[in-house]
Amino acid sequence: MPRDSGSMKDTEDRLGISHIEERMAERADLIDGVADLRAVHGSFGTWDAARKSALSAVKMLLRAQYTRGKVHFTEAKLDEESHAHPDYVAAVTAATMERAELVRLDAKIHALDAIVRRENGLVHYCANEARL
């Protein structure tokens, strides 16, 4: 049976805890903000494939430039220069910033979950105390 939202809010107010609907809406917003980052940087994410693709694109660009300019190059030189190329460095830097944001958002989600667990514990404690 669905709970009356008004009575839940009254009970939450009396106990001095936040409204669960507000906490869940806040959590849903955080999950929405973290979803794309997890798809790229989380377990089985696509970052490694994107990194390899960016590196390959830079290698193809350098190989074309060397060939057009008739510059002798080795695969080792091509590999070394592609890792230091500004385009590849920019891709790695952007990914680093995204991972940092993922960590920050995950920390907010975990903190919110801890608050909800704590408040649930307080509700149980108050309910048990009332029975005594």
Buried (B, 14 or more C-beta within 10 A) or exposed (E): EEEEEEEEBEBBEEBEBBBBEEBEEBBEEBEEBBEEBBEBBBEEBEBEEEBEEBBEBBBEEBBEEBEEEEEEBEEEEBEEBBEEBEEBEEBBEEBEEBBEBBEEBBEBBEEBEEBBEEBEEEBEEBEEEEEE
